[in-house]
Amino acid sequence: MINQKLNRRRLLHAGMVGGIGLLAAACSPLTSETVQQSSTKAPLAANPVASTAATSQEVVANITSAASQFLNGLTDPQRATASYAITDPEYLRWHWTTTSGFPRNGLVLRDMDATQRELALALLRASISEAGFQKSMDIIQLQPEVGGDPENYYVTVFGTPGDPTWSWRFEGHHLSRRFTIAGDKVTITPFFHGVWPTVSEAGKVIMQREEWAARELVRSLDANLRSQVVFQEQSLTRHVTWNENYVQPLEPVGAPLAALNNDQQALAMEIIQAWMGTQGESIAKIHLDRIQAHGMDNIRFGWAGSMEERRPHYYRIQGPSFLLEYDNTRNGSTHIHSVWRVFDEDFGQGLV
């Protein structure tokens, strides 16, 4: 924990000005590990790429090119399995639970050869940041520890890459990423990250900052402000919006960020950046600029449950355009579910 807190202190001294500039400090290491599989198949890894600040047009071009290469690398039957019309009801299906609990449609990694899996992961990598790709790989790597299969993740393409509007999805247990593209605009929500256990058998912690920055924030509050932020003593049993397709702002619980001091506001921004840091830089900047434009009076932080380690807790950060929900109540509070929603952009609203 010492190194993590030192990193946070570095962020606090930097302040919360210039949101996208803090993303690099907020991101996880950029080196990705391979996903363990049987010896008959190549590891799930894509070739490293240099981190660059691409424009929105470049991001769209990169995603479109990677999607086309993926589809072109499939056999005709595989391509038919992976492909849906963007108007198909499948477009709105999503979940983060196991595939046995919620069957997925698309082409599963297990049914791809080594080259096809590399192309699938190259598509994911083209769509998010290096830190986001690392986090996705870390989530996938955890699956054997809970009896899951790291090859049980599905790639689904809606429409044809390069169409005026098209989309694609990467989804399996504890990971749901989707991208809808229209012109030079990309929508990214809902997106879901979950981990269980929170510490792997090898001692790796995948969502430490998401948990500890929030706990540090709520613990730092004086009694009066804490009574506003903690909206109930018991944790919620799950995140409120679950897997609804479209959501409206939830009840405004907690306190506005304007009520926090500078260090506490910086911690709140660090939490936000933990999620935005998994996006491509140009996409993250759009969302961070929009969030900061709302002002600290209009963004609220609320907490429910214990402030102690390994005790059930939940928090949310909500502004006029977005909602972040985080829940850690299961399996001795070693099981995180977190989701980011954008009220007017989920599933490409206004684009499809």
Contacts in CASP RR format, 6 or more apart in sequence:
PFRMAT RR
TARGET T0000
AUTHOR 0000-0000-0000
METHOD contacts of the structure
MODEL  1
MINQKLNRRRLLHAGMVGGIGLLAAACSPLTSETVQQSSTKAPLAANPVA
STAATSQEVVANITSAASQFLNGLTDPQRATASYAITDPEYLRWHWTTTS
GFPRNGLVLRDMDATQRELALALLRASISEAGFQKSMDIIQLQPEVGGDP
ENYYVTVFGTPGDPTWSWRFEGHHLSRRFTIAGDKVTITPFFHGVWPTVS
EAGKVIMQREEWAARELVRSLDANLRSQVVFQEQSLTRHVTWNENYVQPL
EPVGAPLAALNNDQQALAMEIIQAWMGTQGESIAKIHLDRIQAHGMDNIR
FGWAGSMEERRPHYYRIQGPSFLLEYDNTRNGSTHIHSVWRVFDEDFGQG
LV
1 212 0 8 1.000
4 208 0 8 1.000
4 209 0 8 1.000
4 212 0 8 1.000
5 212 0 8 1.000
5 216 0 8 1.000
7 25 0 8 1.000
7 209 0 8 1.000
8 209 0 8 1.000
8 212 0 8 1.000
8 213 0 8 1.000
8 216 0 8 1.000
8 267 0 8 1.000
8 270 0 8 1.000
10 25 0 8 1.000
11 22 0 8 1.000
11 25 0 8 1.000
11 26 0 8 1.000
11 266 0 8 1.000
11 269 0 8 1.000
11 270 0 8 1.000
12 262 0 8 1.000
12 263 0 8 1.000
12 266 0 8 1.000
12 267 0 8 1.000
14 22 0 8 1.000
14 25 0 8 1.000
14 266 0 8 1.000
15 22 0 8 1.000
15 262 0 8 1.000
15 266 0 8 1.000
15 269 0 8 1.000
16 22 0 8 1.000
16 262 0 8 1.000
16 265 0 8 1.000
16 266 0 8 1.000
16 268 0 8 1.000
16 269 0 8 1.000
18 292 0 8 1.000
19 269 0 8 1.000
19 273 0 8 1.000
19 288 0 8 1.000
19 292 0 8 1.000
20 281 0 8 1.000
20 284 0 8 1.000
20 285 0 8 1.000
20 288 0 8 1.000
20 289 0 8 1.000
22 269 0 8 1.000
22 270 0 8 1.000
22 273 0 8 1.000
23 129 0 8 1.000
23 273 0 8 1.000
23 276 0 8 1.000
23 277 0 8 1.000
23 281 0 8 1.000
23 284 0 8 1.000
23 288 0 8 1.000
26 209 0 8 1.000
26 270 0 8 1.000
26 273 0 8 1.000
26 274 0 8 1.000
26 276 0 8 1.000
26 277 0 8 1.000
27 129 0 8 1.000
27 130 0 8 1.000
27 131 0 8 1.000
27 132 0 8 1.000
27 277 0 8 1.000
27 278 0 8 1.000
28 131 0 8 1.000
28 132 0 8 1.000
28 134 0 8 1.000
28 135 0 8 1.000
29 131 0 8 1.000
29 134 0 8 1.000
30 51 0 8 1.000
30 130 0 8 1.000
30 131 0 8 1.000
30 134 0 8 1.000
31 48 0 8 1.000
31 134 0 8 1.000
32 45 0 8 1.000
32 46 0 8 1.000
32 48 0 8 1.000
32 130 0 8 1.000
32 133 0 8 1.000
32 134 0 8 1.000
32 137 0 8 1.000
33 45 0 8 1.000
33 134 0 8 1.000
33 137 0 8 1.000
33 138 0 8 1.000
33 141 0 8 1.000
34 43 0 8 1.000
34 44 0 8 1.000
34 45 0 8 1.000
34 137 0 8 1.000
35 43 0 8 1.000
35 44 0 8 1.000
35 45 0 8 1.000
35 137 0 8 1.000
35 140 0 8 1.000
35 141 0 8 1.000
35 150 0 8 1.000
36 43 0 8 1.000
36 141 0 8 1.000
36 144 0 8 1.000
36 150 0 8 1.000
37 43 0 8 1.000
37 44 0 8 1.000
37 150 0 8 1.000
37 151 0 8 1.000
41 114 0 8 1.000
41 117 0 8 1.000
41 151 0 8 1.000
42 114 0 8 1.000
42 117 0 8 1.000
42 118 0 8 1.000
44 109 0 8 1.000
44 117 0 8 1.000
44 121 0 8 1.000
44 137 0 8 1.000
44 140 0 8 1.000
44 150 0 8 1.000
44 151 0 8 1.000
45 118 0 8 1.000
45 121 0 8 1.000
45 137 0 8 1.000
46 118 0 8 1.000
46 121 0 8 1.000
46 122 0 8 1.000
46 124 0 8 1.000
46 125 0 8 1.000
46 133 0 8 1.000
47 118 0 8 1.000
47 122 0 8 1.000
49 125 0 8 1.000
49 130 0 8 1.000
51 129 0 8 1.000
51 130 0 8 1.000
53 281 0 8 1.000
53 282 0 8 1.000
54 62 0 8 1.000
54 280 0 8 1.000
54 281 0 8 1.000
54 282 0 8 1.000
55 282 0 8 1.000
56 184 0 8 1.000
56 185 0 8 1.000
56 186 0 8 1.000
56 282 0 8 1.000
56 283 0 8 1.000
56 286 0 8 1.000
57 184 0 8 1.000
58 282 0 8 1.000
59 186 0 8 1.000
59 280 0 8 1.000
59 282 0 8 1.000
59 283 0 8 1.000
60 181 0 8 1.000
60 183 0 8 1.000
60 184 0 8 1.000
60 185 0 8 1.000
60 186 0 8 1.000
62 126 0 8 1.000
63 123 0 8 1.000
63 126 0 8 1.000
63 127 0 8 1.000
63 161 0 8 1.000
63 168 0 8 1.000
63 179 0 8 1.000
63 181 0 8 1.000
63 186 0 8 1.000
64 161 0 8 1.000
64 162 0 8 1.000
64 181 0 8 1.000
65 126 0 8 1.000
65 161 0 8 1.000
66 119 0 8 1.000
66 122 0 8 1.000
66 123 0 8 1.000
66 125 0 8 1.000
66 126 0 8 1.000
66 127 0 8 1.000
67 123 0 8 1.000
67 157 0 8 1.000
67 161 0 8 1.000
67 166 0 8 1.000
67 168 0 8 1.000
68 161 0 8 1.000
68 162 0 8 1.000
69 119 0 8 1.000
69 122 0 8 1.000
69 123 0 8 1.000
70 116 0 8 1.000
70 119 0 8 1.000
70 120 0 8 1.000
70 122 0 8 1.000
70 123 0 8 1.000
70 155 0 8 1.000
70 157 0 8 1.000
71 79 0 8 1.000
71 82 0 8 1.000
71 83 0 8 1.000
71 157 0 8 1.000
71 161 0 8 1.000
73 115 0 8 1.000
73 116 0 8 1.000
73 119 0 8 1.000
74 82 0 8 1.000
74 107 0 8 1.000
74 112 0 8 1.000
74 116 0 8 1.000
78 107 0 8 1.000
78 111 0 8 1.000
78 112 0 8 1.000
78 116 0 8 1.000
81 106 0 8 1.000
81 107 0 8 1.000
81 111 0 8 1.000
82 106 0 8 1.000
82 107 0 8 1.000
82 155 0 8 1.000
82 156 0 8 1.000
82 157 0 8 1.000
83 156 0 8 1.000
83 157 0 8 1.000
83 158 0 8 1.000
83 159 0 8 1.000
84 90 0 8 1.000
84 91 0 8 1.000
84 105 0 8 1.000
84 106 0 8 1.000
84 156 0 8 1.000
84 157 0 8 1.000
84 158 0 8 1.000
84 159 0 8 1.000
85 158 0 8 1.000
85 159 0 8 1.000
86 158 0 8 1.000
86 159 0 8 1.000
86 163 0 8 1.000
86 165 0 8 1.000
86 166 0 8 1.000
86 167 0 8 1.000
86 352 0 8 1.000
87 352 0 8 1.000
88 158 0 8 1.000
90 105 0 8 1.000
90 156 0 8 1.000
90 158 0 8 1.000
91 158 0 8 1.000
91 167 0 8 1.000
91 347 0 8 1.000
91 352 0 8 1.000
92 245 0 8 1.000
92 347 0 8 1.000
93 105 0 8 1.000
94 169 0 8 1.000
94 171 0 8 1.000
94 176 0 8 1.000
94 178 0 8 1.000
94 190 0 8 1.000
94 192 0 8 1.000
94 243 0 8 1.000
94 245 0 8 1.000
95 102 0 8 1.000
95 171 0 8 1.000
95 176 0 8 1.000
95 243 0 8 1.000
96 171 0 8 1.000
96 172 0 8 1.000
96 173 0 8 1.000
96 174 0 8 1.000
96 175 0 8 1.000
96 176 0 8 1.000
96 192 0 8 1.000
96 194 0 8 1.000
96 243 0 8 1.000
96 337 0 8 1.000
96 339 0 8 1.000
97 173 0 8 1.000
98 148 0 8 1.000
98 172 0 8 1.000
98 173 0 8 1.000
99 152 0 8 1.000
99 154 0 8 1.000
99 172 0 8 1.000
99 173 0 8 1.000
104 154 0 8 1.000
104 156 0 8 1.000
104 171 0 8 1.000
104 172 0 8 1.000
105 154 0 8 1.000
105 156 0 8 1.000
106 154 0 8 1.000
106 155 0 8 1.000
106 156 0 8 1.000
107 120 0 8 1.000
107 154 0 8 1.000
107 155 0 8 1.000
107 156 0 8 1.000
108 151 0 8 1.000
108 152 0 8 1.000
108 153 0 8 1.000
108 154 0 8 1.000
109 117 0 8 1.000
109 120 0 8 1.000
109 151 0 8 1.000
109 152 0 8 1.000
109 153 0 8 1.000
109 154 0 8 1.000
109 155 0 8 1.000
110 149 0 8 1.000
110 151 0 8 1.000
110 152 0 8 1.000
112 120 0 8 1.000
120 155 0 8 1.000
120 170 0 8 1.000
121 133 0 8 1.000
123 155 0 8 1.000
123 168 0 8 1.000
123 170 0 8 1.000
124 133 0 8 1.000
124 136 0 8 1.000
124 170 0 8 1.000
124 177 0 8 1.000
125 133 0 8 1.000
127 168 0 8 1.000
127 177 0 8 1.000
127 179 0 8 1.000
127 280 0 8 1.000
128 136 0 8 1.000
128 177 0 8 1.000
128 278 0 8 1.000
128 279 0 8 1.000
128 280 0 8 1.000
129 277 0 8 1.000
129 278 0 8 1.000
129 279 0 8 1.000
129 280 0 8 1.000
129 281 0 8 1.000
129 284 0 8 1.000
131 277 0 8 1.000
131 278 0 8 1.000
132 277 0 8 1.000
132 278 0 8 1.000
132 279 0 8 1.000
135 193 0 8 1.000
135 206 0 8 1.000
135 207 0 8 1.000
135 278 0 8 1.000
136 170 0 8 1.000
136 175 0 8 1.000
136 177 0 8 1.000
138 195 0 8 1.000
138 204 0 8 1.000
138 206 0 8 1.000
139 174 0 8 1.000
139 175 0 8 1.000
139 193 0 8 1.000
139 194 0 8 1.000
139 195 0 8 1.000
139 206 0 8 1.000
140 150 0 8 1.000
140 153 0 8 1.000
140 175 0 8 1.000
141 150 0 8 1.000
141 200 0 8 1.000
142 174 0 8 1.000
142 195 0 8 1.000
142 196 0 8 1.000
142 197 0 8 1.000
142 200 0 8 1.000
142 206 0 8 1.000
143 149 0 8 1.000
143 150 0 8 1.000
143 152 0 8 1.000
143 173 0 8 1.000
144 150 0 8 1.000
145 197 0 8 1.000
145 200 0 8 1.000
145 201 0 8 1.000
146 196 0 8 1.000
146 197 0 8 1.000
148 173 0 8 1.000
152 172 0 8 1.000
152 173 0 8 1.000
153 170 0 8 1.000
153 171 0 8 1.000
153 172 0 8 1.000
153 175 0 8 1.000
154 169 0 8 1.000
154 170 0 8 1.000
154 171 0 8 1.000
154 172 0 8 1.000
155 168 0 8 1.000
155 169 0 8 1.000
155 170 0 8 1.000
156 168 0 8 1.000
156 169 0 8 1.000
156 171 0 8 1.000
157 166 0 8 1.000
157 167 0 8 1.000
157 168 0 8 1.000
157 169 0 8 1.000
158 166 0 8 1.000
158 167 0 8 1.000
158 168 0 8 1.000
158 169 0 8 1.000
159 166 0 8 1.000
159 167 0 8 1.000
160 166 0 8 1.000
161 168 0 8 1.000
162 181 0 8 1.000
164 182 0 8 1.000
164 183 0 8 1.000
165 180 0 8 1.000
165 181 0 8 1.000
165 182 0 8 1.000
165 183 0 8 1.000
165 351 0 8 1.000
165 352 0 8 1.000
166 180 0 8 1.000
166 181 0 8 1.000
167 178 0 8 1.000
167 179 0 8 1.000
167 180 0 8 1.000
167 181 0 8 1.000
167 348 0 8 1.000
167 352 0 8 1.000
168 178 0 8 1.000
168 179 0 8 1.000
169 176 0 8 1.000
169 177 0 8 1.000
169 178 0 8 1.000
169 179 0 8 1.000
170 176 0 8 1.000
170 177 0 8 1.000
170 178 0 8 1.000
171 177 0 8 1.000
171 178 0 8 1.000
174 192 0 8 1.000
174 193 0 8 1.000
174 194 0 8 1.000
174 195 0 8 1.000
174 196 0 8 1.000
174 337 0 8 1.000
175 192 0 8 1.000
175 193 0 8 1.000
175 194 0 8 1.000
176 190 0 8 1.000
176 191 0 8 1.000
176 192 0 8 1.000
177 188 0 8 1.000
177 191 0 8 1.000
178 188 0 8 1.000
178 189 0 8 1.000
178 190 0 8 1.000
178 191 0 8 1.000
178 347 0 8 1.000
179 186 0 8 1.000
179 187 0 8 1.000
179 188 0 8 1.000
180 186 0 8 1.000
180 187 0 8 1.000
180 347 0 8 1.000
180 348 0 8 1.000
180 351 0 8 1.000
180 352 0 8 1.000
182 348 0 8 1.000
182 351 0 8 1.000
182 352 0 8 1.000
185 351 0 8 1.000
186 283 0 8 1.000
187 342 0 8 1.000
187 345 0 8 1.000
187 346 0 8 1.000
187 347 0 8 1.000
187 348 0 8 1.000
187 349 0 8 1.000
187 351 0 8 1.000
188 279 0 8 1.000
188 283 0 8 1.000
188 342 0 8 1.000
188 345 0 8 1.000
189 340 0 8 1.000
189 341 0 8 1.000
189 342 0 8 1.000
189 345 0 8 1.000
189 346 0 8 1.000
189 347 0 8 1.000
190 339 0 8 1.000
190 340 0 8 1.000
190 341 0 8 1.000
190 346 0 8 1.000
190 347 0 8 1.000
191 339 0 8 1.000
191 340 0 8 1.000
192 337 0 8 1.000
192 338 0 8 1.000
192 339 0 8 1.000
192 340 0 8 1.000
193 207 0 8 1.000
193 275 0 8 1.000
193 278 0 8 1.000
193 336 0 8 1.000
193 338 0 8 1.000
194 207 0 8 1.000
194 336 0 8 1.000
194 337 0 8 1.000
194 338 0 8 1.000
195 206 0 8 1.000
195 207 0 8 1.000
195 335 0 8 1.000
195 336 0 8 1.000
196 330 0 8 1.000
196 331 0 8 1.000
196 334 0 8 1.000
196 335 0 8 1.000
196 336 0 8 1.000
197 331 0 8 1.000
197 334 0 8 1.000
197 335 0 8 1.000
198 205 0 8 1.000
198 206 0 8 1.000
198 207 0 8 1.000
198 208 0 8 1.000
198 211 0 8 1.000
198 328 0 8 1.000
198 334 0 8 1.000
198 335 0 8 1.000
198 336 0 8 1.000
199 205 0 8 1.000
199 334 0 8 1.000
200 206 0 8 1.000
207 274 0 8 1.000
207 336 0 8 1.000
207 338 0 8 1.000
209 270 0 8 1.000
209 271 0 8 1.000
209 274 0 8 1.000
210 271 0 8 1.000
210 274 0 8 1.000
210 275 0 8 1.000
210 326 0 8 1.000
210 336 0 8 1.000
210 338 0 8 1.000
211 326 0 8 1.000
211 328 0 8 1.000
211 336 0 8 1.000
213 267 0 8 1.000
213 270 0 8 1.000
213 271 0 8 1.000
213 274 0 8 1.000
214 267 0 8 1.000
214 271 0 8 1.000
214 303 0 8 1.000
214 315 0 8 1.000
214 326 0 8 1.000
215 307 0 8 1.000
215 309 0 8 1.000
215 313 0 8 1.000
216 267 0 8 1.000
217 260 0 8 1.000
217 264 0 8 1.000
217 267 0 8 1.000
217 268 0 8 1.000
217 271 0 8 1.000
217 301 0 8 1.000
218 226 0 8 1.000
218 229 0 8 1.000
218 230 0 8 1.000
218 303 0 8 1.000
218 307 0 8 1.000
218 315 0 8 1.000
219 307 0 8 1.000
220 263 0 8 1.000
220 264 0 8 1.000
220 267 0 8 1.000
221 229 0 8 1.000
221 260 0 8 1.000
221 264 0 8 1.000
225 255 0 8 1.000
225 259 0 8 1.000
225 260 0 8 1.000
228 254 0 8 1.000
228 255 0 8 1.000
228 259 0 8 1.000
229 254 0 8 1.000
229 255 0 8 1.000
229 301 0 8 1.000
229 302 0 8 1.000
229 303 0 8 1.000
230 254 0 8 1.000
230 302 0 8 1.000
230 303 0 8 1.000
230 304 0 8 1.000
230 305 0 8 1.000
231 253 0 8 1.000
231 254 0 8 1.000
231 302 0 8 1.000
231 303 0 8 1.000
231 304 0 8 1.000
232 304 0 8 1.000
232 305 0 8 1.000
233 304 0 8 1.000
233 305 0 8 1.000
234 304 0 8 1.000
234 305 0 8 1.000
234 312 0 8 1.000
235 304 0 8 1.000
235 305 0 8 1.000
235 306 0 8 1.000
235 312 0 8 1.000
235 313 0 8 1.000
235 314 0 8 1.000
235 327 0 8 1.000
235 328 0 8 1.000
235 329 0 8 1.000
236 304 0 8 1.000
236 314 0 8 1.000
236 327 0 8 1.000
236 329 0 8 1.000
237 329 0 8 1.000
238 327 0 8 1.000
238 329 0 8 1.000
238 337 0 8 1.000
239 314 0 8 1.000
239 325 0 8 1.000
239 326 0 8 1.000
239 327 0 8 1.000
239 337 0 8 1.000
239 338 0 8 1.000
239 339 0 8 1.000
240 250 0 8 1.000
240 316 0 8 1.000
240 325 0 8 1.000
241 247 0 8 1.000
241 250 0 8 1.000
241 323 0 8 1.000
241 325 0 8 1.000
241 339 0 8 1.000
241 341 0 8 1.000
245 346 0 8 1.000
245 347 0 8 1.000
246 346 0 8 1.000
246 347 0 8 1.000
246 349 0 8 1.000
247 323 0 8 1.000
247 341 0 8 1.000
247 343 0 8 1.000
247 346 0 8 1.000
248 343 0 8 1.000
249 318 0 8 1.000
249 319 0 8 1.000
249 320 0 8 1.000
249 323 0 8 1.000
249 343 0 8 1.000
250 316 0 8 1.000
250 318 0 8 1.000
250 323 0 8 1.000
252 300 0 8 1.000
252 318 0 8 1.000
253 300 0 8 1.000
253 302 0 8 1.000
253 316 0 8 1.000
254 300 0 8 1.000
254 301 0 8 1.000
254 302 0 8 1.000
254 303 0 8 1.000
255 300 0 8 1.000
255 301 0 8 1.000
255 302 0 8 1.000
256 296 0 8 1.000
256 297 0 8 1.000
256 298 0 8 1.000
256 299 0 8 1.000
256 300 0 8 1.000
257 265 0 8 1.000
257 268 0 8 1.000
257 295 0 8 1.000
257 296 0 8 1.000
257 297 0 8 1.000
257 299 0 8 1.000
257 300 0 8 1.000
257 301 0 8 1.000
258 295 0 8 1.000
258 296 0 8 1.000
258 297 0 8 1.000
260 268 0 8 1.000
260 296 0 8 1.000
260 301 0 8 1.000
265 296 0 8 1.000
268 299 0 8 1.000
268 301 0 8 1.000
268 317 0 8 1.000
271 317 0 8 1.000
271 324 0 8 1.000
272 288 0 8 1.000
272 291 0 8 1.000
272 317 0 8 1.000
272 324 0 8 1.000
273 288 0 8 1.000
275 324 0 8 1.000
275 338 0 8 1.000
275 340 0 8 1.000
276 284 0 8 1.000
276 287 0 8 1.000
276 288 0 8 1.000
277 284 0 8 1.000
279 287 0 8 1.000
287 322 0 8 1.000
287 342 0 8 1.000
290 321 0 8 1.000
290 322 0 8 1.000
291 299 0 8 1.000
291 319 0 8 1.000
291 321 0 8 1.000
291 322 0 8 1.000
294 319 0 8 1.000
294 320 0 8 1.000
294 321 0 8 1.000
298 319 0 8 1.000
298 320 0 8 1.000
299 317 0 8 1.000
299 318 0 8 1.000
299 319 0 8 1.000
300 317 0 8 1.000
300 318 0 8 1.000
300 319 0 8 1.000
301 315 0 8 1.000
301 316 0 8 1.000
301 317 0 8 1.000
302 315 0 8 1.000
302 316 0 8 1.000
302 317 0 8 1.000
303 313 0 8 1.000
303 314 0 8 1.000
303 315 0 8 1.000
304 313 0 8 1.000
304 314 0 8 1.000
304 315 0 8 1.000
305 311 0 8 1.000
305 312 0 8 1.000
305 313 0 8 1.000
305 314 0 8 1.000
306 312 0 8 1.000
306 313 0 8 1.000
307 313 0 8 1.000
309 333 0 8 1.000
310 332 0 8 1.000
310 333 0 8 1.000
310 334 0 8 1.000
311 333 0 8 1.000
312 328 0 8 1.000
312 329 0 8 1.000
312 332 0 8 1.000
312 333 0 8 1.000
313 328 0 8 1.000
313 329 0 8 1.000
313 333 0 8 1.000
314 325 0 8 1.000
314 326 0 8 1.000
314 327 0 8 1.000
314 328 0 8 1.000
314 329 0 8 1.000
315 326 0 8 1.000
316 323 0 8 1.000
316 324 0 8 1.000
316 325 0 8 1.000
316 326 0 8 1.000
317 323 0 8 1.000
317 324 0 8 1.000
318 324 0 8 1.000
321 342 0 8 1.000
321 343 0 8 1.000
321 344 0 8 1.000
322 340 0 8 1.000
322 341 0 8 1.000
322 342 0 8 1.000
322 343 0 8 1.000
323 340 0 8 1.000
323 341 0 8 1.000
323 343 0 8 1.000
324 338 0 8 1.000
324 339 0 8 1.000
324 340 0 8 1.000
324 341 0 8 1.000
325 338 0 8 1.000
325 339 0 8 1.000
325 341 0 8 1.000
326 336 0 8 1.000
326 337 0 8 1.000
326 338 0 8 1.000
327 336 0 8 1.000
327 337 0 8 1.000
327 338 0 8 1.000
328 334 0 8 1.000
328 335 0 8 1.000
328 336 0 8 1.000
328 337 0 8 1.000
329 335 0 8 1.000
344 350 0 8 1.000
END
